Amino acid sequence: MTAEGFLEGRRLQMARGVLLQCIMGGYPPARFYGSDDGDLALVPDPAQIHRLPWSKQPRALAICDAHELTGASSSLSTRGQLKAVITRYKALGLDPVVATELEFFVFAPNTDPTHPFQPPVGLDGRREDGHSAFSVSSNNGLRPFFTEVYECMAALGLPRDTFMHEMGISQFEINLLHGDPLLLADQTFLFKHLLKEVALKHGLTVVCMAKPLAHTPGSSMHIHQSIVEVDTGRNVFSDEAGQPTATFRHFIAGQQTCMADFTALFAPNVNSYQRLCHPFASPNNACWSHDNRAAGLRIPASSPVARRVENRLPGADANPYLAIAASLAAGLYGIEHKLEPSEPIQGEFEVPDNLSLPCTLHAALERLKRSQLAKELFGKEFIEGYIASKTMELTSFYDEITPWERRVLAAQA
């Protein structure tokens, strides 16, 4: 809308069904979002109104909450779902603290989706060949792009911890500073939007697919989680002697209990499972471990004050609001029910059947469909609407025959 209309407080309304729009642009049947398909009100968060530094024409972006016209938060809003989980923690005198690690690829423009992605041509006139993991000079060929990324992050107030080249060809990772879960979800969303917009200016393509390249590590969005007391700021995962607490164990157990039911919330696309079925550093299990990257739940080496649980299941393609909400809701479920985790694993291990996770989107949606726990924690309307939208996407995928099928199966008798 115009700046004048925004500053006058003009209400922006949108059809409810838009919150269930699938990635191809279609919608599930209207019964999943109210048969009348009435309006929602988009209410801007005053703390999340940003002048867009990459735009020559003055523009601003406002992150909004989706409210029913009654004033209540819409159950279809993933940002609203996250706020509801945070409120449940606060009712217990607790504040969750999270940080996200987001991986992404920077590619040359890909005008034909039947062709694989390629790394861009750098300032030296060459394409990266895959030997730059953690190199201090690995992004020199992309220096103008990253310089503007850093400038835009500063302009949007996005503090960064570390930025590095990851294992994949032209793959990078940013670690955002830990803080309030809603703020981190907003920052993760803004950063992904920023990346794509700045990349277009530089003739590049940023891809946040979970697995854009074969034979190459995928892109994750690991979520680091701890809990502090509202009044004191004390990390409740550690006691006064610096040892793990019962609350720490209960939180892990809740994550383990819910992880299989919630897999479709952490891994929302067909491509998500390409990353998880090649599980090098992308574990598709609900095991937990001290500093073992093969476990779905990793406890990083840290001081007692920084004790935290890292959920390694979500990919870069996950909705940050929903993934953080689901992970924190799982941990809170364990705390409220005083659940106990399995024994931690170390070294190489076999995943027990009860800690294995769905390995396809179809299996994950079927598991979510049967989950009374998911409906209890997020509401029947949200879960059924989410499943309906994702089922449309899965059906669309099955409507196409892939090059592999034509190449390998056509000659079979």
Order of alpha helices (4+ residues) and beta strands (2+ residues): alpha-beta-beta-beta-alpha-beta-alpha-beta-beta-alpha-beta-beta-alpha-alpha-alpha-beta-beta-beta-alpha-alpha-alpha-alpha-alpha
